[in-house]
Amino acid sequence: MIGLYDQDGVLRIAGRDRDDCLAYAEFFGLEAGSFSLEVLQGELADPLLAAA
């Protein structure tokens, strides 16, 4: 998974790949240089699903 972080360091989206994140940036009009892409380590888990 790839994360797109805004210039304040806030995770805006966790996408399957780079293209997901770039589509998000384009949709919301984020300019190049106003965000960064980082590989996310580990898995995202929903604690409610894990308990089911």
Residue frames relative to the residue before (quaternion, step in Angstrom):
aa qw qx qy qz dx dy dz
M 1.0000 0.0000 0.0000 0.0000 0.00 0.00 0.00
I 0.2375 -0.7521 0.6038 0.1153 3.50 -1.23 0.67
G 0.2083 -0.7766 0.5827 0.1184 3.56 -1.00 0.83
L 0.2259 -0.7317 0.6261 0.1472 3.53 -1.13 0.74
Y 0.1134 -0.7926 0.5990 0.0093 3.54 -0.70 1.19
D 0.3891 -0.7052 0.5351 0.2548 3.57 -0.99 0.80
Q 0.7302 -0.4563 0.2920 0.4163 3.57 -1.30 0.10
D 0.6464 0.4882 -0.3187 0.4922 3.60 1.30 -0.20
G 0.5592 -0.6332 0.3725 0.3842 3.58 1.29 0.05
V 0.4851 0.6540 -0.4375 0.3816 3.58 1.26 0.33
L 0.4181 -0.6847 0.5392 0.2562 3.56 -0.91 0.97
R 0.1917 -0.8140 0.5428 0.0780 3.58 -0.57 1.17
I 0.7945 -0.0660 0.0621 0.6005 3.59 1.08 -0.70
A 0.1807 -0.7163 0.6600 0.1370 3.52 -1.23 0.65
G 0.0601 -0.8376 0.5426 -0.0186 3.56 -0.30 1.28
R 0.6467 -0.5203 0.3955 0.3933 3.53 -1.32 0.30
D 0.7996 -0.0350 0.0649 0.5959 3.54 1.08 -0.79
R 0.7560 -0.3930 0.2855 0.4387 3.53 -1.38 0.04
D 0.6410 0.5500 -0.3253 0.4253 3.56 0.98 -0.85
D 0.6022 0.5499 -0.3527 0.4587 3.61 1.05 -0.71
C 0.6966 0.4818 -0.2709 0.4575 3.55 0.86 -0.99
L 0.6672 0.4896 -0.3064 0.4703 3.57 0.97 -0.78
A 0.6065 0.5329 -0.3506 0.4746 3.60 1.11 -0.62
Y 0.6213 0.5334 -0.3258 0.4727 3.58 1.05 -0.79
A 0.6625 0.5110 -0.3010 0.4576 3.56 0.89 -0.98
E 0.6615 0.4949 -0.3076 0.4722 3.58 0.94 -0.84
F 0.6518 0.5346 -0.3172 0.4344 3.60 0.89 -0.92
F 0.7636 0.3531 -0.1878 0.5069 3.58 0.96 -0.89
G 0.5038 -0.7016 0.3963 0.3112 3.59 1.26 0.23
L 0.3029 0.7469 -0.5334 0.2565 3.58 1.06 0.69
E 0.3493 -0.7562 0.5195 0.1903 3.55 -0.77 1.03
A 0.6055 -0.5389 0.4391 0.3876 3.54 -1.20 0.61
G 0.7567 0.3313 -0.2699 0.4947 3.57 -0.90 0.90
S 0.6702 0.4778 -0.3085 0.4768 3.60 1.24 -0.22
F 0.7585 0.2284 -0.1642 0.5878 3.57 1.31 0.13
S 0.1895 -0.7536 0.6126 0.1446 3.53 -1.32 0.25
L 0.3159 -0.7200 0.5888 0.1876 3.53 -1.28 0.52
E 0.0106 -0.8001 0.5987 -0.0363 3.55 -0.90 0.96
V 0.4558 -0.6417 0.5359 0.3054 3.56 -1.09 0.70
L 0.2787 -0.7555 0.5731 0.1521 3.56 -0.87 1.00
Q 0.2893 -0.7605 0.5616 0.1498 3.55 -0.90 0.96
G 0.7705 0.3279 -0.2493 0.4864 3.56 -1.13 0.59
E 0.4994 -0.6391 0.4954 0.3111 3.51 -1.33 -0.12
L 0.4009 -0.6589 0.5711 0.2810 3.52 -1.17 0.59
A 0.0287 -0.8129 0.5815 -0.0152 3.56 -0.77 0.96
D 0.3035 -0.7131 0.6031 0.1888 3.51 -1.12 0.75
P 0.4066 -0.7456 0.4644 0.2512 3.62 -0.45 1.14
L 0.6169 0.5473 -0.3525 0.4423 3.60 1.10 -0.57
L 0.6578 0.4890 -0.3103 0.4815 3.59 1.05 -0.72
A 0.6314 0.5484 -0.3315 0.4367 3.58 1.03 -0.74
A 0.6795 0.4936 -0.2885 0.4598 3.58 1.10 -0.70
A 0.5881 0.6113 -0.3646 0.3842 3.61 1.18 -0.41
